[in-house]
Amino acid sequence: MLTRKEALQLEGVTGPDLFSVCQSAGVMRDKHFGKVLTYSRKVFIPLTNMCRDTCGYCTFVKTPKSGQGNIMLPAEVLETVLKGQGQGCKEALFSLGEKPEARYRYAKDKLAMLGHDSMLDYVKEQAQAVLDKTDLLPHINAGAMSLTEMRGLKPVAASMGMMIESTSQHLMNKGQAHFACPDKEPKVRLNTLRYAGQLDIPFTTGILIGIGETWQDRIDSLLAINQIHQEYGHIQEVIVQNFRAKAGTEMANHPEPNLDDMRRTLALARLILDPSISLQAPPNLEERYGSYVSAGINDWGGISPVTQDFINPERAWPQIDSLAKACLGLGYELKERLTVYPHYLEAGSQYLDPALALRMPYLAAQNGLAAKQWKSL
C-alpha cells in the first residue's frame, strides 16, 4: 500500500508510468475481488431537492423561490419503489438535500403538513414504508448527521452513505465550490463517518475530483477515509467521482478531469485504501468507462432501469446488457450485489438491525451477492 510520500510523487504521472501504476492497482483488485465486477440494481428516491447548502457545481438543489423546490409525497415514493421492484431492483436509494427545513420556512411547513418536524424523521418513515410494503432494502444518503440522528435511522437502513468529496478547507473559501455550505465542512463530514463506525453501519463514502482541490488534497482525503476505516472497519465502498460542469451553475466553465486524471486517481485510491474496501466509479460520467477497470475498480455502483441519475440528469445510465458485455470483453463477469456487501452480511447482527437481518437469507446467495440475478428478456 502506498505511503503519503509515494502517493505525492504520482502527481501528473502519465504514459507508461501511469500504465504501470494502474497495473499494480489491477493486481491488487484481482487478488481481493477476483474476476467479478459488481453493481447494485436500484431505484433512486430524490425525497427532497431542497437543501441548506449551495455548492457551486450542483443542479440537483432547487429553492422554494424557483417554484421547483419539492418534497416527494408518500404515494409518489411508493409508486416509484414498486416500479423498481417490478424491474428487479433490490435497493431503494434515498437521496436528498441536507436539512432544508433549517433554511426554508416552506420546507418546514411542507414537513409539518406531512406530520414531521424534520426531514430525517420523514426519511425514516418512508424507509420503513419501503420495508413494510416492498421487498427492497433502503439505503439512505442524508448527508452529514449527528450520532443520535444516525442511530435513529439505522433500524430502517440496510446501509447508509455520504460523500466526503474533499477534506480541503480551501474549498470552503469564498469563490470556491463549498463556500457557504455548512454541511461540507471537512470536520463535519469526517465526524459523520466516525459516527457510522461507532454504530456499525455499513457505509459508502467517496471523493469528488476536479472541483478545485489539489492532488495532495485527494491523497489526504483518501488517507482520512482509510484511517477511520482502520479504526472501525465499516466503510464498505469508496466512490471516485469526476466533476462534470453543468450550465447554470457557478462552475459551468470550470475544467473537468480528463480520463487520465480519473485513472490516476482511481489507481491511487486502490493503492491507498484497505484492500477490503470496494472501489467504485460511475460509468455514466465517462464514455470510455471500460478504462476504469484497468485502474483497479471492482464496482460500478447503483444503476437503475427505472429512474435517472438525479445528480447528473444529462448522463444516462448504460444498459446493463451493454455493461455486462464490456466487462466480459475485459475478462470480468458482471454480477448484481445487494446494498450490503458480503463481508457485512456475514457479520450479521453486528451491522444490521435484527429485523433487517432476517430478510437477508431470502435476498442473498451463499456468496453474499444477490440471490436473484437479473436476466434480460
C-alpha positions as CSV (number, residue, x, y, z in Angstrom):
1,M,0.0,0.0,0.0
2,L,1.2,3.5,-0.9
3,T,2.6,5.8,1.7
4,R,1.7,9.5,1.6
5,K,5.2,10.4,0.2
6,E,4.9,7.8,-2.5
7,A,1.4,8.9,-3.4
8,L,2.5,12.6,-3.8
9,Q,5.1,11.5,-6.3
10,L,2.4,10.2,-8.6
11,E,1.0,13.6,-9.4
12,G,0.8,14.1,-13.1
13,V,2.1,10.6,-13.9
14,T,1.2,9.6,-17.5
15,G,2.1,7.3,-20.3
16,P,4.0,4.1,-19.4
17,D,4.3,5.2,-15.8
18,L,0.6,5.6,-15.5
19,F,0.1,2.2,-17.1
20,S,2.4,0.6,-14.5
21,V,0.6,2.3,-11.6
22,C,-2.8,1.1,-12.9
23,Q,-1.4,-2.4,-13.4
24,S,-0.4,-2.5,-9.8
25,A,-3.9,-1.4,-8.8
26,G,-5.4,-4.0,-11.0
27,V,-3.3,-6.8,-9.5
28,M,-4.5,-5.7,-6.0
29,R,-8.1,-5.7,-7.1
30,D,-7.9,-9.1,-8.7
31,K,-6.3,-10.5,-5.6
32,H,-9.1,-9.4,-3.3
33,F,-12.2,-9.4,-5.6
34,G,-11.3,-11.9,-8.3
35,K,-12.6,-11.6,-11.9
36,V,-16.0,-10.3,-10.9
37,L,-17.3,-6.7,-11.2
38,T,-20.4,-5.8,-9.4
39,Y,-23.3,-3.3,-9.5
40,S,-26.5,-2.6,-7.5
41,R,-29.8,-2.7,-9.3
42,K,-31.6,0.1,-7.6
43,V,-34.3,2.7,-7.7
44,F,-33.5,6.3,-6.8
45,I,-35.8,8.3,-4.5
46,P,-35.0,12.0,-4.5
47,L,-37.1,12.7,-1.4
48,T,-36.4,16.4,-1.5
49,N,-34.4,18.6,-3.8
50,M,-34.2,21.4,-1.3
51,C,-31.0,21.9,0.7
52,R,-29.5,24.5,3.1
53,D,-26.2,24.2,1.2
54,T,-25.4,25.9,-2.1
55,C,-22.5,24.0,-3.7
56,G,-21.1,25.7,-6.8
57,Y,-21.5,22.7,-9.1
58,C,-24.9,21.4,-8.1
59,T,-28.1,21.4,-10.3
60,F,-30.0,18.9,-8.1
61,V,-30.8,21.5,-5.5
62,K,-33.8,23.8,-6.1
63,T,-35.1,26.7,-3.9
64,P,-38.7,27.4,-2.9
65,K,-38.4,30.7,-4.7
66,S,-37.7,28.9,-8.0
67,G,-41.0,27.2,-7.8
68,Q,-39.2,23.8,-8.2
69,G,-38.4,23.0,-4.6
70,N,-40.1,19.8,-3.8
71,I,-40.7,17.0,-1.2
72,M,-42.0,13.7,-2.6
73,L,-45.3,12.6,-1.1
74,P,-45.6,9.0,0.4
75,A,-47.7,7.9,-2.6
76,E,-45.0,9.1,-5.0
77,V,-42.3,7.3,-3.1
78,L,-44.3,4.0,-3.0
79,E,-45.2,4.2,-6.7
80,T,-41.5,4.7,-7.7
81,V,-40.3,1.9,-5.5
82,L,-42.9,-0.5,-6.8
83,K,-41.9,0.3,-10.3
84,G,-38.3,-0.6,-9.4
85,Q,-39.4,-3.8,-7.7
86,G,-41.2,-4.8,-10.9
87,Q,-37.9,-4.3,-12.8
88,G,-35.9,-6.5,-10.4
89,C,-34.4,-3.7,-8.3
90,K,-33.2,-4.7,-4.8
91,E,-32.3,-1.3,-3.4
92,A,-34.2,1.9,-2.7
93,L,-31.7,4.7,-2.5
94,F,-33.0,7.8,-0.7
95,S,-31.1,10.9,-1.8
96,L,-31.9,14.3,-0.5
97,G,-30.7,17.8,0.2
98,E,-29.4,18.4,3.7
99,K,-31.7,19.9,6.3
100,P,-33.7,22.2,4.1
101,E,-36.1,23.0,7.0
102,A,-33.2,24.8,8.7
103,R,-33.1,27.3,5.9
104,Y,-36.6,27.5,4.3
105,R,-39.9,28.1,6.0
106,Y,-41.5,26.5,3.0
107,A,-39.7,23.2,3.7
108,K,-40.6,23.3,7.3
109,D,-44.3,23.9,6.6
110,K,-44.4,21.1,4.0
111,L,-42.9,18.7,6.5
112,A,-45.4,19.8,9.1
113,M,-48.2,19.0,6.6
114,L,-46.7,15.5,6.4
115,G,-46.7,15.2,10.2
116,H,-42.9,15.8,10.8
117,D,-40.6,18.3,12.3
118,S,-37.5,17.3,10.4
119,M,-36.6,15.8,7.0
120,L,-34.7,13.0,8.8
121,D,-37.9,11.9,10.6
122,Y,-39.7,11.9,7.2
123,V,-36.9,9.8,5.7
124,K,-37.2,7.3,8.5
125,E,-41.0,7.0,7.9
126,Q,-40.6,6.5,4.2
127,A,-37.7,3.9,4.6
128,Q,-39.9,2.0,7.0
129,A,-42.8,2.1,4.4
130,V,-40.4,0.6,1.8
131,L,-39.6,-2.3,4.3
132,D,-43.3,-2.8,5.1
133,K,-44.7,-2.7,1.6
134,T,-41.9,-3.9,-0.7
135,D,-39.0,-6.4,-1.0
136,L,-36.4,-3.6,-1.4
137,L,-33.7,-2.6,1.1
138,P,-33.4,1.1,1.9
139,H,-30.0,2.8,1.5
140,I,-30.0,6.3,3.0
141,N,-27.9,9.2,1.7
142,A,-29.0,12.0,4.1
143,G,-25.7,13.9,4.3
144,A,-23.9,15.0,7.5
145,M,-25.6,13.8,10.7
146,S,-25.1,13.5,14.4
147,L,-24.6,10.3,16.3
148,T,-28.2,10.5,17.6
149,E,-29.6,11.1,14.1
150,M,-27.7,8.1,12.6
151,R,-28.7,5.9,15.5
152,G,-32.4,6.7,14.8
153,L,-32.1,5.8,11.1
154,K,-30.1,2.5,11.5
155,P,-33.2,0.3,12.1
156,V,-34.6,1.2,8.7
157,A,-31.4,1.3,6.6
158,A,-29.5,-1.7,5.4
159,S,-26.7,0.8,4.6
160,M,-26.0,4.5,4.5
161,G,-23.8,6.8,2.6
162,M,-22.3,10.3,2.3
163,M,-19.6,11.6,0.0
164,I,-16.7,13.3,1.8
165,E,-16.0,14.9,-1.5
166,S,-12.8,16.6,-0.1
167,T,-11.2,17.3,3.2
168,S,-9.8,20.5,1.7
169,Q,-10.5,23.5,3.9
170,H,-9.6,25.8,0.9
171,L,-12.9,24.7,-0.8
172,M,-14.9,26.4,1.9
173,N,-13.5,29.9,1.0
174,K,-15.5,32.5,-0.9
175,G,-15.5,31.7,-4.6
176,Q,-14.8,28.0,-4.1
177,A,-17.1,25.0,-4.5
178,H,-18.2,24.7,-0.9
179,F,-18.5,28.3,0.1
180,A,-21.5,28.9,2.4
181,C,-22.1,25.2,2.7
182,P,-22.0,24.3,6.5
183,D,-22.6,20.6,5.9
184,K,-19.5,20.4,3.7
185,E,-17.1,21.5,6.5
186,P,-14.5,18.7,6.4
187,K,-14.6,18.1,10.2
188,V,-18.4,17.7,10.0
189,R,-18.1,15.2,7.2
190,L,-15.4,13.2,8.9
191,N,-17.3,13.1,12.1
192,T,-20.3,11.6,10.3
193,L,-18.0,8.8,9.1
194,R,-16.9,8.2,12.6
195,Y,-20.4,8.1,14.0
196,A,-21.3,5.5,11.3
197,G,-18.3,3.5,12.5
198,Q,-19.3,3.7,16.2
199,L,-22.8,2.5,15.2
200,D,-21.5,-0.3,12.9
201,I,-23.4,1.0,9.9
202,P,-22.2,-0.4,6.5
203,F,-21.2,2.8,4.9
204,T,-20.4,4.3,1.4
205,T,-18.3,7.4,1.0
206,G,-16.0,8.9,-1.6
207,I,-14.3,11.8,-3.2
208,L,-15.4,14.2,-5.9
209,I,-12.4,15.2,-8.1
210,G,-11.9,18.3,-10.2
211,I,-13.8,20.8,-8.0
212,G,-10.7,22.9,-7.2
213,E,-8.8,20.5,-4.9
214,T,-5.1,19.7,-5.3
215,W,-3.5,16.3,-5.8
216,Q,-2.4,16.5,-2.2
217,D,-6.0,17.2,-1.1
218,R,-7.1,14.0,-2.9
219,I,-4.4,12.0,-1.1
220,D,-5.3,13.4,2.3
221,S,-9.0,12.8,1.7
222,L,-8.4,9.1,0.9
223,L,-6.0,8.7,3.8
224,A,-8.5,10.3,6.2
225,I,-11.2,7.8,5.0
226,N,-8.8,4.9,5.3
227,Q,-7.8,5.9,8.8
228,I,-11.4,5.9,10.0
229,H,-12.0,2.6,8.4
230,Q,-8.9,1.1,10.1
231,E,-10.4,2.1,13.4
232,Y,-14.0,0.9,12.8
233,G,-14.0,-1.4,9.8
234,H,-17.4,-0.2,8.4
235,I,-16.6,1.5,5.1
236,Q,-17.7,-1.0,2.5
237,E,-17.1,1.1,-0.6
238,V,-15.4,4.3,-1.7
239,I,-16.5,6.2,-4.8
240,V,-14.2,8.2,-7.0
241,Q,-16.5,10.6,-9.0
242,N,-15.4,13.0,-11.6
243,F,-16.8,16.5,-11.7
244,R,-19.0,17.3,-14.7
245,A,-19.7,21.0,-15.5
246,K,-23.3,22.0,-15.8
247,A,-24.9,25.0,-17.4
248,G,-26.4,27.5,-15.0
249,T,-24.1,26.8,-12.1
250,E,-21.2,28.9,-10.7
251,M,-18.8,26.3,-12.0
252,A,-20.3,26.0,-15.5
253,N,-17.0,26.9,-17.1
254,H,-14.7,25.0,-14.7
255,P,-12.4,22.5,-16.4
256,E,-13.3,18.8,-16.0
257,P,-10.9,16.0,-15.1
258,N,-9.8,14.0,-18.1
259,L,-9.7,10.2,-18.4
260,D,-6.0,10.0,-17.4
261,D,-6.8,12.1,-14.3
262,M,-9.6,9.7,-13.3
263,R,-7.4,6.6,-14.0
264,R,-4.6,8.1,-11.9
265,T,-6.9,8.9,-9.0
266,L,-8.6,5.5,-9.1
267,A,-5.3,3.7,-9.1
268,L,-4.1,5.9,-6.2
269,A,-7.3,5.1,-4.3
270,R,-6.9,1.3,-4.8
271,L,-3.3,1.5,-3.6
272,I,-4.1,3.7,-0.5
273,L,-7.3,2.1,0.7
274,D,-7.6,-1.1,2.7
275,P,-7.8,-3.8,0.1
276,S,-11.2,-5.0,1.5
277,I,-12.8,-1.7,0.6
278,S,-14.7,-1.8,-2.7
279,L,-13.6,0.8,-5.2
280,Q,-16.4,2.3,-7.4
281,A,-16.7,4.7,-10.3
282,P,-19.9,5.8,-12.0
283,P,-20.0,4.5,-15.6
284,N,-22.4,7.2,-16.9
285,L,-20.0,10.0,-16.3
286,E,-17.4,8.7,-18.8
287,E,-18.0,7.4,-22.3
288,R,-14.8,5.2,-22.1
289,Y,-15.7,3.8,-18.7
290,G,-14.1,0.4,-19.6
291,S,-10.8,2.1,-18.9
292,Y,-11.7,2.3,-15.2
293,V,-11.4,-1.5,-14.9
294,S,-7.7,-1.4,-15.7
295,A,-7.2,1.3,-13.0
296,G,-8.5,-1.0,-10.2
297,I,-12.2,-0.6,-9.7
298,N,-14.4,-3.6,-8.8
299,D,-17.8,-2.0,-8.7
300,W,-20.0,0.3,-10.9
301,G,-22.3,1.5,-8.1
302,G,-26.0,1.9,-8.5
303,I,-27.7,1.6,-11.9
304,S,-31.4,2.0,-12.3
305,P,-33.7,0.7,-15.0
306,V,-36.4,3.0,-13.7
307,T,-35.0,6.3,-12.5
308,Q,-32.4,8.7,-13.9
309,D,-29.2,9.9,-12.2
310,F,-30.8,12.9,-10.5
311,I,-27.4,14.5,-9.7
312,N,-26.3,14.2,-13.3
313,P,-29.6,14.0,-15.2
314,E,-27.8,14.7,-18.5
315,R,-25.9,11.5,-18.2
316,A,-27.9,8.4,-18.9
317,W,-27.1,5.1,-17.2
318,P,-25.6,2.4,-19.5
319,Q,-27.8,-0.5,-20.4
320,I,-27.0,-3.5,-18.1
321,D,-26.5,-5.7,-21.1
322,S,-24.0,-3.3,-22.6
323,L,-22.2,-3.0,-19.3
324,A,-22.0,-6.8,-19.0
325,K,-20.6,-7.2,-22.5
326,A,-18.0,-4.5,-21.8
327,C,-16.9,-6.3,-18.6
328,L,-16.8,-9.7,-20.4
329,G,-14.6,-8.2,-23.1
330,L,-12.2,-7.2,-20.4
331,G,-12.2,-10.6,-18.8
332,Y,-14.6,-10.0,-16.0
333,E,-18.1,-11.2,-15.1
334,L,-20.7,-8.7,-14.1
335,K,-22.7,-9.7,-11.0
336,E,-25.5,-8.0,-9.1
337,R,-24.9,-7.3,-5.4
338,L,-27.1,-6.0,-2.6
339,T,-26.7,-2.7,-0.9
340,V,-24.9,-4.5,1.9
341,Y,-21.6,-6.1,0.8
342,P,-21.0,-9.8,1.6
343,H,-18.5,-9.2,4.4
344,Y,-21.1,-7.3,6.4
345,L,-23.8,-9.8,5.7
346,E,-21.5,-12.5,7.2
347,A,-21.2,-10.5,10.4
348,G,-25.0,-10.4,10.7
349,S,-26.4,-8.6,13.7
350,Q,-23.3,-6.5,14.3
351,Y,-24.1,-4.4,11.2
352,L,-27.8,-4.9,10.6
353,D,-30.8,-4.3,12.7
354,P,-32.4,-7.7,13.7
355,A,-35.5,-7.1,11.5
356,L,-33.3,-6.4,8.5
357,A,-31.0,-9.3,9.2
358,L,-34.0,-11.7,9.0
359,R,-34.6,-10.6,5.3
360,M,-31.1,-11.4,4.1
361,P,-31.3,-15.2,3.8
362,Y,-34.1,-14.6,1.2
363,L,-32.2,-12.0,-0.7
364,A,-28.5,-13.1,-0.7
365,A,-26.9,-16.1,-2.3
366,Q,-24.2,-18.1,-0.4
367,N,-21.5,-15.8,-1.8
368,G,-23.3,-12.8,-0.4
369,L,-24.3,-11.3,-3.8
370,A,-27.9,-11.0,-4.9
371,A,-29.7,-14.4,-4.9
372,K,-31.8,-13.4,-7.9
373,Q,-29.5,-12.1,-10.7
374,W,-31.4,-10.1,-13.3
375,K,-31.6,-11.7,-16.7
376,S,-32.6,-9.7,-19.8
377,L,-35.5,-10.9,-21.8
